[in-house]
Amino acid sequence: MYGRVALIGLGLIASSMAHAMRAGGLAGEIVGYAKSEESRAVALEIGFIDRAAATAAEAVVGADLVVLAVPVGAMGAIATEIGPHLMPGATVTDVGSVKQAVIDAVAPHIPEGVHFVAGHPIAGTEHSGPRSGFATLFQNRWWLLTPAEGTDPAATARLRHLCESMGAKVDEMDAAHHDLVLAVTSHTPHLIAYTMVGVADDLRRVTDSEVIQYSAAGFRDFTRIAASDPTMWRDVFLTNRDATLDILGRFTEELFALQRAIRLGDGDHLHAYFTRTRAIRRGIIEAGQDTSAPDFGRAQPPSGGR
Amino acid sequence: MYGRVALIGLGLIASSMAHAMRAGGLAGEIVGYAKSEESRAVALEIGFIDRAAATAAEAVVGADLVVLAVPVGAMGAIATEIGPHLMPGATVTDVGSVKQAVIDAVAPHIPEGVHFVAGHPIAGTEHSGPRSGFATLFQNRWWLLTPAEGTDPAATARLRHLCESMGAKVDEMDAAHHDLVLAVTSHTPHLIAYTMVGVADDLRRVTDSEVIQYSAAGFRDFTRIAASDPTMWRDVFLTNRDATLDILGRFTEELFALQRAIRLGDGDHLHAYFTRTRAIRRGIIEAGQDTSAPDFGRAQPPSGGR
């Protein structure tokens, strides 16, 4: 499908792409670059890249697909470095969780005759690094592409086909709209989870071991989210600032209304609110975007049980 | 272990207890009562109770263990009703998520010669009702007992043994401290998850189908939490008001500090905060209270993968 793919960054997403491309025979050769020498060595040892390059510029030479899989804040510097070495006709994409900021940082460095199609696979786990990838990460997950107006439709179609061949469902949308949607479905929830875990850690009247031992479902789920890569998430909030602050403002407003209902003992308000939110869960399960197994399947009912 | 157990309420916890007691041969006879006739019929159909009683008062006659498994706000009325019918020497316990309010509501109605040992199994799923129970729900989970001073140690020990026989680890603590710990590890996280899901539902610029389709890990996890039983959670917040408002205050304070860091572009503050919260996750996994499988095992790495 692509003769030579260059992966810039060798973390969870890049290594999962490599495993998936290998499994599907989707790339002739996979060349990898990561800033950390250890990551390059691990990638070679696991064998999901054919060759490690010493620099990003070296990695992209002769590649017909270049994937930028570094934290969002590092994209601009990488683009500046690789720009002059990109092969005419090549496609450059990225996998950043924020799209407008990446486009602003990368597009100016893409030379005439090279196609830039920004993208975002909505898939991941709380683990990071070259050992965390696996071929099925993108199965049944959405991969959003945000090509700028005037992008060669053939380049976009070819990239879309690659994503689909790795198991993903692909949609195209405007970068700004992408950033707002993700602020709701991912960025703000992550910030809130980080905050709640930090509060627990700070609370001197409750010991750490109590927080850990008696972590019920709510908090356990938050700690998983709050174990995600700190650099990646720092960059997400810095680069999707306006949408995140917008959604955070709405969140605080609603939280204060519920807090007031608790203070005033307004049970009807609470009950009505908690009933409404059940419907969204049903929608997510019906759309095949999560399991209906209790507790994500962590608690194992006997076979035949629900 | 107990000759006759009366379950008042036949939801997730009661039905799981019944399945676990059956599996372990821990109860001679299990009598059940629920306000809803349908729940009683389902319990009999599934067969996790031997007999359904028409009233709570009838259910407790001759029972040497009575388990109050109704929403916290309904405990007082049930205790008033069953008080005169409790067998001398019987033990009454409950499974409510809040302890001080339950003790205040129930203890005055427990006659001389009957033992009241309040309790809370820290286990559950987002499902509710008599069909949602399963025997292994309590495996390796904590069951906190909060007996009042002066409670017969033999009654507490017998109940502790039952909980352990259902697979739980048991700890005893003061009711007020329990309520603070749970406000941190469960109640406040639930309120926050409900709020975030409500915000997403309200946002007109992002369609419901987008929220559902593109729900990334953060939000998907929140929707699971926010699908829990509305009545149970309404009562938790109304009865653990002070501790919840206390933790919510700290949460908002921290959230505002992070929000300010985003607005000012203070990446160092964000990175340091996000790094610190990773340690708590490691603690929970090391304590055996959660799985280290990526994404709770929802995403399936190939065998041999991490």
Interface residues (C-beta under 8 A of the other chain):
Chain A: G73 I122 A123 G124 T125 E126 H127 R131 S132 F134 A135 T136 L137 W142 L144 D171 L180 V181 L182 V184 T185 S186 H187 T188 P189 H190 L191 I192 A193 Y194 T195 M196 V197 G198 V199 A200 D201 D202 L203 R205 V206 D208 S209 E210 V211 I212 Q213 Y214 S215 A216 A217 G218 F219 R220 D221 F222 T223 R224 I225 A226 A227 S228 P230 T231 W233 R234 D235 F237 L238 R241 T244 L245 I247 L248 R250 F251 T252 E254 L255 L258 Q259 I262 R263 G265 G267 L270 H271 Y273 F274 T275 R276 T277 R278 A279 I280 R281 R282 G283 I284 A287 Q289 D290 T291 P294 D295 F296 G297 R298 A299 Q300 P301 P302 G305 R306
Chain B: G73 I122 A123 G124 T125 E126 H127 R131 S132 G133 F134 A135 T136 L137 W142 L144 D171 L180 V181 L182 V184 T185 S186 H187 T188 P189 H190 L191 I192 A193 Y194 T195 M196 V197 G198 V199 A200 D201 D202 L203 R205 V206 D208 S209 E210 V211 I212 Q213 Y214 S215 A216 A217 G218 F219 R220 D221 F222 T223 R224 I225 A226 A227 S228 P230 T231 W233 R234 D235 F237 L238 R241 T244 L245 I247 L248 R250 F251 T252 E254 L255 L258 Q259 I262 R263 G265 G267 L270 H271 Y273 F274 T275 R276 T277 R278 A279 I280 R281 R282 G283 I284 A287 Q289 D290 T291 P294 D295 F296 G297 R298 A299 Q300 P301 P302 G305 R306
